[in-house]
Amino acid sequence: MVPIKLKPGNHLLWKNLFLHVLRKFRMLGLVTGSEPPPAQAILDSDGAFIVNPSFDLWYYCDQSLMIWLVSTLRYVP
């Protein structure tokens, strides 16, 4: 997805490429905080708490983004 590993000296190149990826997959709000997580549970028509489908989708996107970010980090001892 992002063929550039983040390392000292290439931050701007990495950032510019990653911003395009975030915009394409509509995940920039996860990074900027403009898309906060929805409630984990909501009330159903019977008044019982159930898992919020919106939270499940948000969590899926959040964890996908985390995997993408971590996969682009280069370990420098």
N, CA, C and O atoms as a Maestro MAE file, in Angstrom:
{
 s_m_m2io_version
 :::
 2.0.0
}

f_m_ct {
 s_m_title
 :::
 protein
 m_atom[308] {
  # First column is atom index #
  i_m_mmod_type
  r_m_x_coord
  r_m_y_coord
  r_m_z_coord
  i_m_residue_number
  s_m_chain_name
  s_m_pdb_residue_name
  s_m_pdb_atom_name
  i_m_atomic_number
  :::
  1 25 0.832 -1.195 0.000 1 A "MET " " N  " 7
  2 3 0.000 0.000 0.000 1 A "MET " " CA " 6
  3 2 0.873 1.252 0.000 1 A "MET " " C  " 6
  4 15 0.775 2.077 -0.909 1 A "MET " " O  " 8
  5 25 1.714 1.397 1.002 2 A "VAL " " N  " 7
  6 3 2.632 2.541 1.063 2 A "VAL " " CA " 6
  7 2 4.042 1.970 0.944 2 A "VAL " " C  " 6
  8 15 4.561 1.389 1.898 2 A "VAL " " O  " 8
  9 25 4.664 2.133 -0.225 3 A "PRO " " N  " 7
  10 3 5.949 1.474 -0.463 3 A "PRO " " CA " 6
  11 2 7.149 2.154 0.191 3 A "PRO " " C  " 6
  12 15 8.282 1.700 0.030 3 A "PRO " " O  " 8
  13 25 6.910 3.226 0.918 4 A "ILE " " N  " 7
  14 3 8.007 3.971 1.525 4 A "ILE " " CA " 6
  15 2 8.001 3.738 3.027 4 A "ILE " " C  " 6
  16 15 6.998 3.997 3.692 4 A "ILE " " O  " 8
  17 25 9.099 3.258 3.559 5 A "LYS " " N  " 7
  18 3 9.236 3.105 5.010 5 A "LYS " " CA " 6
  19 2 9.627 4.463 5.593 5 A "LYS " " C  " 6
  20 15 10.480 5.164 5.050 5 A "LYS " " O  " 8
  21 25 8.992 4.817 6.702 6 A "LEU " " N  " 7
  22 3 9.330 6.062 7.385 6 A "LEU " " CA " 6
  23 2 10.662 5.885 8.093 6 A "LEU " " C  " 6
  24 15 10.835 4.978 8.907 6 A "LEU " " O  " 8
  25 25 11.588 6.754 7.774 7 A "LYS " " N  " 7
  26 3 12.910 6.711 8.398 7 A "LYS " " CA " 6
  27 2 13.434 8.131 8.484 7 A "LYS " " C  " 6
  28 15 12.863 9.033 7.872 7 A "LYS " " O  " 8
  29 25 14.500 8.349 9.224 8 A "PRO " " N  " 7
  30 3 15.049 9.696 9.317 8 A "PRO " " CA " 6
  31 2 15.366 10.243 7.927 8 A "PRO " " C  " 6
  32 15 16.027 9.582 7.126 8 A "PRO " " O  " 8
  33 25 14.895 11.444 7.651 9 A "GLY " " N  " 7
  34 3 15.221 12.106 6.393 9 A "GLY " " CA " 6
  35 2 14.174 11.995 5.296 9 A "GLY " " C  " 6
  36 15 14.313 12.656 4.266 9 A "GLY " " O  " 8
  37 25 13.116 11.175 5.472 10 A "ASN " " N  " 7
  38 3 12.123 11.077 4.402 10 A "ASN " " CA " 6
  39 2 10.695 11.353 4.886 10 A "ASN " " C  " 6
  40 15 9.726 10.910 4.270 10 A "ASN " " O  " 8
  41 25 10.579 12.081 5.980 11 A "HIS " " N  " 7
  42 3 9.261 12.321 6.559 11 A "HIS " " CA " 6
  43 2 8.297 12.981 5.584 11 A "HIS " " C  " 6
  44 15 7.154 12.542 5.462 11 A "HIS " " O  " 8
  45 25 8.735 14.034 4.883 12 A "LEU " " N  " 7
  46 3 7.826 14.748 3.987 12 A "LEU " " CA " 6
  47 2 7.352 13.863 2.833 12 A "LEU " " C  " 6
  48 15 6.175 13.899 2.475 12 A "LEU " " O  " 8
  49 25 8.235 13.086 2.260 13 A "LEU " " N  " 7
  50 3 7.863 12.175 1.181 13 A "LEU " " CA " 6
  51 2 6.857 11.143 1.689 13 A "LEU " " C  " 6
  52 15 5.840 10.893 1.042 13 A "LEU " " O  " 8
  53 25 7.143 10.545 2.847 14 A "TRP " " N  " 7
  54 3 6.251 9.552 3.443 14 A "TRP " " CA " 6
  55 2 4.894 10.175 3.752 14 A "TRP " " C  " 6
  56 15 3.852 9.601 3.434 14 A "TRP " " O  " 8
  57 25 4.912 11.351 4.374 15 A "LYS " " N  " 7
  58 3 3.673 12.030 4.762 15 A "LYS " " CA " 6
  59 2 2.809 12.341 3.541 15 A "LYS " " C  " 6
  60 15 1.605 12.081 3.549 15 A "LYS " " O  " 8
  61 25 3.411 12.890 2.507 16 A "ASN " " N  " 7
  62 3 2.640 13.240 1.314 16 A "ASN " " CA " 6
  63 2 2.015 12.008 0.663 16 A "ASN " " C  " 6
  64 15 0.872 12.066 0.209 16 A "ASN " " O  " 8
  65 25 2.728 10.922 0.613 17 A "LEU " " N  " 7
  66 3 2.175 9.694 0.052 17 A "LEU " " CA " 6
  67 2 1.075 9.136 0.953 17 A "LEU " " C  " 6
  68 15 0.015 8.734 0.472 17 A "LEU " " O  " 8
  69 25 1.330 9.113 2.252 18 A "PHE " " N  " 7
  70 3 0.353 8.533 3.169 18 A "PHE " " CA " 6
  71 2 -0.923 9.358 3.228 18 A "PHE " " C  " 6
  72 15 -2.007 8.798 3.394 18 A "PHE " " O  " 8
  73 25 -0.820 10.677 3.097 19 A "LEU " " N  " 7
  74 3 -2.026 11.512 3.097 19 A "LEU " " CA " 6
  75 2 -2.954 11.134 1.953 19 A "LEU " " C  " 6
  76 15 -4.173 11.126 2.125 19 A "LEU " " O  " 8
  77 25 -2.395 10.820 0.789 20 A "HIS " " N  " 7
  78 3 -3.225 10.399 -0.345 20 A "HIS " " CA " 6
  79 2 -3.927 9.069 -0.039 20 A "HIS " " C  " 6
  80 15 -5.094 8.885 -0.385 20 A "HIS " " O  " 8
  81 25 -3.223 8.166 0.597 21 A "VAL " " N  " 7
  82 3 -3.816 6.876 0.972 21 A "VAL " " CA " 6
  83 2 -4.952 7.107 1.968 21 A "VAL " " C  " 6
  84 15 -6.028 6.525 1.828 21 A "VAL " " O  " 8
  85 25 -4.717 7.949 2.967 22 A "LEU " " N  " 7
  86 3 -5.744 8.222 3.976 22 A "LEU " " CA " 6
  87 2 -6.978 8.860 3.353 22 A "LEU " " C  " 6
  88 15 -8.105 8.523 3.714 22 A "LEU " " O  " 8
  89 25 -6.766 9.781 2.417 23 A "ARG " " N  " 7
  90 3 -7.914 10.422 1.765 23 A "ARG " " CA " 6
  91 2 -8.669 9.425 0.892 23 A "ARG " " C  " 6
  92 15 -9.899 9.397 0.904 23 A "ARG " " O  " 8
  93 25 -7.945 8.614 0.140 24 A "LYS " " N  " 7
  94 3 -8.600 7.646 -0.743 24 A "LYS " " CA " 6
  95 2 -9.509 6.706 0.036 24 A "LYS " " C  " 6
  96 15 -10.624 6.414 -0.396 24 A "LYS " " O  " 8
  97 25 -9.036 6.236 1.176 25 A "PHE " " N  " 7
  98 3 -9.814 5.289 1.969 25 A "PHE " " CA " 6
  99 2 -10.663 5.965 3.041 25 A "PHE " " C  " 6
  100 15 -11.223 5.298 3.912 25 A "PHE " " O  " 8
  101 25 -10.755 7.289 2.973 26 A "ARG " " N  " 7
  102 3 -11.581 8.087 3.897 26 A "ARG " " CA " 6
  103 2 -11.253 7.795 5.361 26 A "ARG " " C  " 6
  104 15 -12.137 7.584 6.192 26 A "ARG " " O  " 8
  105 25 -9.956 7.792 5.644 27 A "MET " " N  " 7
  106 3 -9.493 7.525 7.000 27 A "MET " " CA " 6
  107 2 -8.737 8.695 7.617 27 A "MET " " C  " 6
  108 15 -8.224 8.575 8.729 27 A "MET " " O  " 8
  109 25 -8.660 9.803 6.930 28 A "LEU " " N  " 7
  110 3 -7.912 10.946 7.455 28 A "LEU " " CA " 6
  111 2 -8.501 11.424 8.783 28 A "LEU " " C  " 6
  112 15 -7.760 11.851 9.669 28 A "LEU " " O  " 8
  113 25 -9.808 11.357 8.926 29 A "GLY " " N  " 7
  114 3 -10.467 11.778 10.163 29 A "GLY " " CA " 6
  115 2 -10.050 10.965 11.377 29 A "GLY " " C  " 6
  116 15 -10.104 11.457 12.504 29 A "GLY " " O  " 8
  117 25 -9.635 9.726 11.154 30 A "LEU " " N  " 7
  118 3 -9.141 8.911 12.266 30 A "LEU " " CA " 6
  119 2 -7.830 9.469 12.806 30 A "LEU " " C  " 6
  120 15 -7.564 9.401 14.006 30 A "LEU " " O  " 8
  121 25 -7.016 10.019 11.914 31 A "VAL " " N  " 7
  122 3 -5.715 10.566 12.311 31 A "VAL " " CA " 6
  123 2 -5.875 11.965 12.895 31 A "VAL " " C  " 6
  124 15 -5.243 12.296 13.899 31 A "VAL " " O  " 8
  125 25 -6.718 12.789 12.272 32 A "THR " " N  " 7
  126 3 -6.875 14.165 12.723 32 A "THR " " CA " 6
  127 2 -7.764 14.285 13.949 32 A "THR " " C  " 6
  128 15 -7.742 15.308 14.634 32 A "THR " " O  " 8
  129 25 -8.545 13.251 14.231 33 A "GLY " " N  " 7
  130 3 -9.465 13.298 15.369 33 A "GLY " " CA " 6
  131 2 -10.820 13.869 15.009 33 A "GLY " " C  " 6
  132 15 -11.690 13.984 15.872 33 A "GLY " " O  " 8
  133 25 -11.017 14.231 13.740 34 A "SER " " N  " 7
  134 3 -12.314 14.779 13.337 34 A "SER " " CA " 6
  135 2 -13.374 13.691 13.193 34 A "SER " " C  " 6
  136 15 -14.554 13.994 13.018 34 A "SER " " O  " 8
  137 25 -12.962 12.436 13.265 35 A "GLU " " N  " 7
  138 3 -13.900 11.306 13.228 35 A "GLU " " CA " 6
  139 2 -13.727 10.482 14.504 35 A "GLU " " C  " 6
  140 15 -13.099 9.424 14.479 35 A "GLU " " O  " 8
  141 25 -14.283 10.965 15.622 36 A "PRO " " N  " 7
  142 3 -14.129 10.239 16.890 36 A "PRO " " CA " 6
  143 2 -14.929 8.943 16.868 36 A "PRO " " C  " 6
  144 15 -15.834 8.784 16.048 36 A "PRO " " O  " 8
  145 25 -14.604 8.028 17.752 37 A "PRO " " N  " 7
  146 3 -15.337 6.762 17.764 37 A "PRO " " CA " 6
  147 2 -16.782 6.957 18.212 37 A "PRO " " C  " 6
  148 15 -17.050 7.717 19.142 37 A "PRO " " O  " 8
  149 25 -17.704 6.276 17.556 38 A "PRO " " N  " 7
  150 3 -19.085 6.300 18.044 38 A "PRO " " CA " 6
  151 2 -19.201 5.457 19.310 38 A "PRO " " C  " 6
  152 15 -18.266 4.750 19.687 38 A "PRO " " O  " 8
  153 25 -20.327 5.538 19.943 39 A "ALA " " N  " 7
  154 3 -20.568 4.750 21.158 39 A "ALA " " CA " 6
  155 2 -20.424 3.265 20.839 39 A "ALA " " C  " 6
  156 15 -20.834 2.809 19.772 39 A "ALA " " O  " 8
  157 25 -19.841 2.516 21.771 40 A "GLN " " N  " 7
  158 3 -19.658 1.075 21.558 40 A "GLN " " CA " 6
  159 2 -20.968 0.308 21.606 40 A "GLN " " C  " 6
  160 15 -21.110 -0.723 20.949 40 A "GLN " " O  " 8
  161 25 -21.914 0.797 22.370 41 A "ALA " " N  " 7
  162 3 -23.202 0.115 22.508 41 A "ALA " " CA " 6
  163 2 -24.326 1.127 22.363 41 A "ALA " " C  " 6
  164 15 -24.187 2.301 22.707 41 A "ALA " " O  " 8
  165 25 -25.435 0.640 21.846 42 A "ILE " " N  " 7
  166 3 -26.637 1.472 21.698 42 A "ILE " " CA " 6
  167 2 -27.831 0.679 22.216 42 A "ILE " " C  " 6
  168 15 -27.761 -0.537 22.390 42 A "ILE " " O  " 8
  169 25 -28.913 1.383 22.454 43 A "LEU " " N  " 7
  170 3 -30.138 0.723 22.902 43 A "LEU " " CA " 6
  171 2 -30.933 0.244 21.699 43 A "LEU " " C  " 6
  172 15 -31.098 0.974 20.722 43 A "LEU " " O  " 8
  173 25 -31.428 -0.996 21.775 44 A "ASP " " N  " 7
  174 3 -32.307 -1.482 20.706 44 A "ASP " " CA " 6
  175 2 -33.747 -1.093 21.033 44 A "ASP " " C  " 6
  176 15 -33.998 -0.409 22.025 44 A "ASP " " O  " 8
  177 25 -34.683 -1.523 20.206 45 A "SER " " N  " 7
  178 3 -36.089 -1.136 20.392 45 A "SER " " CA " 6
  179 2 -36.696 -1.686 21.687 45 A "SER " " C  " 6
  180 15 -37.718 -1.186 22.158 45 A "SER " " O  " 8
  181 25 -36.060 -2.722 22.262 46 A "ASP " " N  " 7
  182 3 -36.539 -3.295 23.525 46 A "ASP " " CA " 6
  183 2 -35.878 -2.661 24.742 46 A "ASP " " C  " 6
  184 15 -36.179 -3.029 25.877 46 A "ASP " " O  " 8
  185 25 -34.981 -1.713 24.510 47 A "GLY " " N  " 7
  186 3 -34.293 -1.060 25.608 47 A "GLY " " CA " 6
  187 2 -33.063 -1.797 26.098 47 A "GLY " " C  " 6
  188 15 -32.521 -1.462 27.152 47 A "GLY " " O  " 8
  189 25 -32.612 -2.799 25.350 48 A "ALA " " N  " 7
  190 3 -31.408 -3.557 25.720 48 A "ALA " " CA " 6
  191 2 -30.210 -2.985 24.967 48 A "ALA " " C  " 6
  192 15 -30.333 -2.522 23.833 48 A "ALA " " O  " 8
  193 25 -29.062 -3.025 25.615 49 A "PHE " " N  " 7
  194 3 -27.844 -2.569 24.958 49 A "PHE " " CA " 6
  195 2 -27.361 -3.615 23.958 49 A "PHE " " C  " 6
  196 15 -27.315 -4.808 24.260 49 A "PHE " " O  " 8
  197 25 -27.004 -3.151 22.774 50 A "ILE " " N  " 7
  198 3 -26.436 -4.018 21.740 50 A "ILE " " CA " 6
  199 2 -25.186 -3.345 21.181 50 A "ILE " " C  " 6
  200 15 -24.987 -2.142 21.349 50 A "ILE " " O  " 8
  201 25 -24.361 -4.125 20.523 51 A "VAL " " N  " 7
  202 3 -23.162 -3.580 19.894 51 A "VAL " " CA " 6
  203 2 -23.591 -2.631 18.783 51 A "VAL " " C  " 6
  204 15 -24.449 -2.966 17.966 51 A "VAL " " O  " 8
  205 25 -22.994 -1.455 18.760 52 A "ASN " " N  " 7
  206 3 -23.290 -0.446 17.756 52 A "ASN " " CA " 6
  207 2 -22.582 -0.801 16.446 52 A "ASN " " C  " 6
  208 15 -21.352 -0.833 16.418 52 A "ASN " " O  " 8
  209 25 -23.319 -1.070 15.359 53 A "PRO " " N  " 7
  210 3 -22.680 -1.402 14.086 53 A "PRO " " CA " 6
  211 2 -21.749 -0.298 13.591 53 A "PRO " " C  " 6
  212 15 -20.758 -0.581 12.917 53 A "PRO " " O  " 8
  213 25 -22.055 0.949 13.916 54 A "SER " " N  " 7
  214 3 -21.178 2.060 13.523 54 A "SER " " CA " 6
  215 2 -19.832 1.964 14.230 54 A "SER " " C  " 6
  216 15 -18.793 2.282 13.652 54 A "SER " " O  " 8
  217 25 -19.859 1.521 15.488 55 A "PHE " " N  " 7
  218 3 -18.600 1.357 16.208 55 A "PHE " " CA " 6
  219 2 -17.787 0.231 15.595 55 A "PHE " " C  " 6
  220 15 -16.572 0.359 15.447 55 A "PHE " " O  " 8
  221 25 -18.437 -0.870 15.237 56 A "ASP " " N  " 7
  222 3 -17.720 -1.985 14.612 56 A "ASP " " CA " 6
  223 2 -17.005 -1.531 13.344 56 A "ASP " " C  " 6
  224 15 -15.846 -1.884 13.129 56 A "ASP " " O  " 8
  225 25 -17.678 -0.756 12.508 57 A "LEU " " N  " 7
  226 3 -17.066 -0.259 11.276 57 A "LEU " " CA " 6
  227 2 -15.919 0.695 11.596 57 A "LEU " " C  " 6
  228 15 -14.855 0.618 10.981 57 A "LEU " " O  " 8
  229 25 -16.136 1.604 12.567 58 A "TRP " " N  " 7
  230 3 -15.083 2.544 12.955 58 A "TRP " " CA " 6
  231 2 -13.865 1.774 13.480 58 A "TRP " " C  " 6
  232 15 -12.729 2.091 13.127 58 A "TRP " " O  " 8
  233 25 -14.100 0.780 14.309 59 A "TYR " " N  " 7
  234 3 -13.007 -0.001 14.897 59 A "TYR " " CA " 6
  235 2 -12.235 -0.757 13.812 59 A "TYR " " C  " 6
  236 15 -11.006 -0.813 13.851 59 A "TYR " " O  " 8
  237 25 -12.946 -1.332 12.853 60 A "TYR " " N  " 7
  238 3 -12.305 -2.028 11.732 60 A "TYR " " CA " 6
  239 2 -11.376 -1.073 10.974 60 A "TYR " " C  " 6
  240 15 -10.233 -1.417 10.671 60 A "TYR " " O  " 8
  241 25 -11.870 0.114 10.676 61 A "CYS " " N  " 7
  242 3 -11.060 1.109 9.962 61 A "CYS " " CA " 6
  243 2 -9.874 1.555 10.812 61 A "CYS " " C  " 6
  244 15 -8.761 1.697 10.304 61 A "CYS " " O  " 8
  245 25 -10.107 1.773 12.092 62 A "ASP " " N  " 7
  246 3 -9.049 2.204 13.008 62 A "ASP " " CA " 6
  247 2 -7.922 1.174 13.070 62 A "ASP " " C  " 6
  248 15 -6.745 1.529 13.003 62 A "ASP " " O  " 8
  249 25 -8.281 -0.086 13.195 63 A "GLN " " N  " 7
  250 3 -7.258 -1.128 13.283 63 A "GLN " " CA " 6
  251 2 -6.558 -1.353 11.950 63 A "GLN " " C  " 6
  252 15 -5.364 -1.652 11.928 63 A "GLN " " O  " 8
  253 25 -7.275 -1.216 10.841 64 A "SER " " N  " 7
  254 3 -6.641 -1.300 9.515 64 A "SER " " CA " 6
  255 2 -5.613 -0.191 9.360 64 A "SER " " C  " 6
  256 15 -4.508 -0.416 8.866 64 A "SER " " O  " 8
  257 25 -5.987 0.999 9.785 65 A "LEU " " N  " 7
  258 3 -5.065 2.128 9.716 65 A "LEU " " CA " 6
  259 2 -3.835 1.882 10.583 65 A "LEU " " C  " 6
  260 15 -2.716 2.184 10.171 65 A "LEU " " O  " 8
  261 25 -4.032 1.346 11.761 66 A "MET " " N  " 7
  262 3 -2.903 1.058 12.649 66 A "MET " " CA " 6
  263 2 -1.944 0.070 11.986 66 A "MET " " C  " 6
  264 15 -0.727 0.240 12.061 66 A "MET " " O  " 8
  265 25 -2.481 -0.946 11.349 67 A "ILE " " N  " 7
  266 3 -1.632 -1.924 10.651 67 A "ILE " " CA " 6
  267 2 -0.856 -1.251 9.533 67 A "ILE " " C  " 6
  268 15 0.340 -1.498 9.375 67 A "ILE " " O  " 8
  269 25 -1.522 -0.401 8.752 68 A "TRP " " N  " 7
  270 3 -0.831 0.307 7.663 68 A "TRP " " CA " 6
  271 2 0.296 1.168 8.213 68 A "TRP " " C  " 6
  272 15 1.410 1.152 7.689 68 A "TRP " " O  " 8
  273 25 0.006 1.919 9.269 69 A "LEU " " N  " 7
  274 3 1.031 2.802 9.839 69 A "LEU " " CA " 6
  275 2 2.233 2.010 10.354 69 A "LEU " " C  " 6
  276 15 3.380 2.326 10.038 69 A "LEU " " O  " 8
  277 25 1.959 0.994 11.136 70 A "VAL " " N  " 7
  278 3 3.046 0.202 11.713 70 A "VAL " " CA " 6
  279 2 3.864 -0.481 10.619 70 A "VAL " " C  " 6
  280 15 5.081 -0.618 10.747 70 A "VAL " " O  " 8
  281 25 3.202 -0.909 9.544 71 A "SER " " N  " 7
  282 3 3.921 -1.596 8.465 71 A "SER " " CA " 6
  283 2 4.852 -0.660 7.697 71 A "SER " " C  " 6
  284 15 5.736 -1.122 6.975 71 A "SER " " O  " 8
  285 25 4.661 0.654 7.848 72 A "THR " " N  " 7
  286 3 5.534 1.588 7.133 72 A "THR " " CA " 6
  287 2 6.674 2.104 7.995 72 A "THR " " C  " 6
  288 15 7.515 2.862 7.512 72 A "THR " " O  " 8
  289 25 6.720 1.709 9.258 73 A "LEU " " N  " 7
  290 3 7.787 2.159 10.136 73 A "LEU " " CA " 6
  291 2 9.029 1.290 9.943 73 A "LEU " " C  " 6
  292 15 8.953 0.063 9.877 73 A "LEU " " O  " 8
  293 25 10.126 1.941 9.858 74 A "ARG " " N  " 7
  294 3 11.384 1.210 9.711 74 A "ARG " " CA " 6
  295 2 12.090 1.244 11.047 74 A "ARG " " C  " 6
  296 15 12.278 2.307 11.640 74 A "ARG " " O  " 8
  297 25 12.473 0.092 11.508 75 A "TYR " " N  " 7
  298 3 13.192 0.004 12.769 75 A "TYR " " CA " 6
  299 2 14.624 0.473 12.549 75 A "TYR " " C  " 6
  300 15 15.345 -0.063 11.708 75 A "TYR " " O  " 8
  301 25 15.021 1.475 13.312 76 A "VAL " " N  " 7
  302 3 16.389 1.972 13.240 76 A "VAL " " CA " 6
  303 2 16.981 1.859 14.633 76 A "VAL " " C  " 6
  304 15 16.598 2.609 15.531 76 A "VAL " " O  " 8
  305 25 17.916 0.924 14.825 77 A "PRO " " N  " 7
  306 3 18.495 0.745 16.167 77 A "PRO " " CA " 6
  307 2 19.373 1.921 16.572 77 A "PRO " " C  " 6
  308 15 19.932 1.925 17.668 77 A "PRO " " O  " 8
  :::
 }
 m_bond[307] {
  # First column is bond index #
  i_m_from
  i_m_to
  i_m_order
  :::
  1 1 2 1
  2 2 3 1
  3 3 4 2
  4 3 5 1
  5 5 6 1
  6 6 7 1
  7 7 8 2
  8 7 9 1
  9 9 10 1
  10 10 11 1
  11 11 12 2
  12 11 13 1
  13 13 14 1
  14 14 15 1
  15 15 16 2
  16 15 17 1
  17 17 18 1
  18 18 19 1
  19 19 20 2
  20 19 21 1
  21 21 22 1
  22 22 23 1
  23 23 24 2
  24 23 25 1
  25 25 26 1
  26 26 27 1
  27 27 28 2
  28 27 29 1
  29 29 30 1
  30 30 31 1
  31 31 32 2
  32 31 33 1
  33 33 34 1
  34 34 35 1
  35 35 36 2
  36 35 37 1
  37 37 38 1
  38 38 39 1
  39 39 40 2
  40 39 41 1
  41 41 42 1
  42 42 43 1
  43 43 44 2
  44 43 45 1
  45 45 46 1
  46 46 47 1
  47 47 48 2
  48 47 49 1
  49 49 50 1
  50 50 51 1
  51 51 52 2
  52 51 53 1
  53 53 54 1
  54 54 55 1
  55 55 56 2
  56 55 57 1
  57 57 58 1
  58 58 59 1
  59 59 60 2
  60 59 61 1
  61 61 62 1
  62 62 63 1
  63 63 64 2
  64 63 65 1
  65 65 66 1
  66 66 67 1
  67 67 68 2
  68 67 69 1
  69 69 70 1
  70 70 71 1
  71 71 72 2
  72 71 73 1
  73 73 74 1
  74 74 75 1
  75 75 76 2
  76 75 77 1
  77 77 78 1
  78 78 79 1
  79 79 80 2
  80 79 81 1
  81 81 82 1
  82 82 83 1
  83 83 84 2
  84 83 85 1
  85 85 86 1
  86 86 87 1
  87 87 88 2
  88 87 89 1
  89 89 90 1
  90 90 91 1
  91 91 92 2
  92 91 93 1
  93 93 94 1
  94 94 95 1
  95 95 96 2
  96 95 97 1
  97 97 98 1
  98 98 99 1
  99 99 100 2
  100 99 101 1
  101 101 102 1
  102 102 103 1
  103 103 104 2
  104 103 105 1
  105 105 106 1
  106 106 107 1
  107 107 108 2
  108 107 109 1
  109 109 110 1
  110 110 111 1
  111 111 112 2
  112 111 113 1
  113 113 114 1
  114 114 115 1
  115 115 116 2
  116 115 117 1
  117 117 118 1
  118 118 119 1
  119 119 120 2
  120 119 121 1
  121 121 122 1
  122 122 123 1
  123 123 124 2
  124 123 125 1
  125 125 126 1
  126 126 127 1
  127 127 128 2
  128 127 129 1
  129 129 130 1
  130 130 131 1
  131 131 132 2
  132 131 133 1
  133 133 134 1
  134 134 135 1
  135 135 136 2
  136 135 137 1
  137 137 138 1
  138 138 139 1
  139 139 140 2
  140 139 141 1
  141 141 142 1
  142 142 143 1
  143 143 144 2
  144 143 145 1
  145 145 146 1
  146 146 147 1
  147 147 148 2
  148 147 149 1
  149 149 150 1
  150 150 151 1
  151 151 152 2
  152 151 153 1
  153 153 154 1
  154 154 155 1
  155 155 156 2
  156 155 157 1
  157 157 158 1
  158 158 159 1
  159 159 160 2
  160 159 161 1
  161 161 162 1
  162 162 163 1
  163 163 164 2
  164 163 165 1
  165 165 166 1
  166 166 167 1
  167 167 168 2
  168 167 169 1
  169 169 170 1
  170 170 171 1
  171 171 172 2
  172 171 173 1
  173 173 174 1
  174 174 175 1
  175 175 176 2
  176 175 177 1
  177 177 178 1
  178 178 179 1
  179 179 180 2
  180 179 181 1
  181 181 182 1
  182 182 183 1
  183 183 184 2
  184 183 185 1
  185 185 186 1
  186 186 187 1
  187 187 188 2
  188 187 189 1
  189 189 190 1
  190 190 191 1
  191 191 192 2
  192 191 193 1
  193 193 194 1
  194 194 195 1
  195 195 196 2
  196 195 197 1
  197 197 198 1
  198 198 199 1
  199 199 200 2
  200 199 201 1
  201 201 202 1
  202 202 203 1
  203 203 204 2
  204 203 205 1
  205 205 206 1
  206 206 207 1
  207 207 208 2
  208 207 209 1
  209 209 210 1
  210 210 211 1
  211 211 212 2
  212 211 213 1
  213 213 214 1
  214 214 215 1
  215 215 216 2
  216 215 217 1
  217 217 218 1
  218 218 219 1
  219 219 220 2
  220 219 221 1
  221 221 222 1
  222 222 223 1
  223 223 224 2
  224 223 225 1
  225 225 226 1
  226 226 227 1
  227 227 228 2
  228 227 229 1
  229 229 230 1
  230 230 231 1
  231 231 232 2
  232 231 233 1
  233 233 234 1
  234 234 235 1
  235 235 236 2
  236 235 237 1
  237 237 238 1
  238 238 239 1
  239 239 240 2
  240 239 241 1
  241 241 242 1
  242 242 243 1
  243 243 244 2
  244 243 245 1
  245 245 246 1
  246 246 247 1
  247 247 248 2
  248 247 249 1
  249 249 250 1
  250 250 251 1
  251 251 252 2
  252 251 253 1
  253 253 254 1
  254 254 255 1
  255 255 256 2
  256 255 257 1
  257 257 258 1
  258 258 259 1
  259 259 260 2
  260 259 261 1
  261 261 262 1
  262 262 263 1
  263 263 264 2
  264 263 265 1
  265 265 266 1
  266 266 267 1
  267 267 268 2
  268 267 269 1
  269 269 270 1
  270 270 271 1
  271 271 272 2
  272 271 273 1
  273 273 274 1
  274 274 275 1
  275 275 276 2
  276 275 277 1
  277 277 278 1
  278 278 279 1
  279 279 280 2
  280 279 281 1
  281 281 282 1
  282 282 283 1
  283 283 284 2
  284 283 285 1
  285 285 286 1
  286 286 287 1
  287 287 288 2
  288 287 289 1
  289 289 290 1
  290 290 291 1
  291 291 292 2
  292 291 293 1
  293 293 294 1
  294 294 295 1
  295 295 296 2
  296 295 297 1
  297 297 298 1
  298 298 299 1
  299 299 300 2
  300 299 301 1
  301 301 302 1
  302 302 303 1
  303 303 304 2
  304 303 305 1
  305 305 306 1
  306 306 307 1
  307 307 308 2
  :::
 }
}
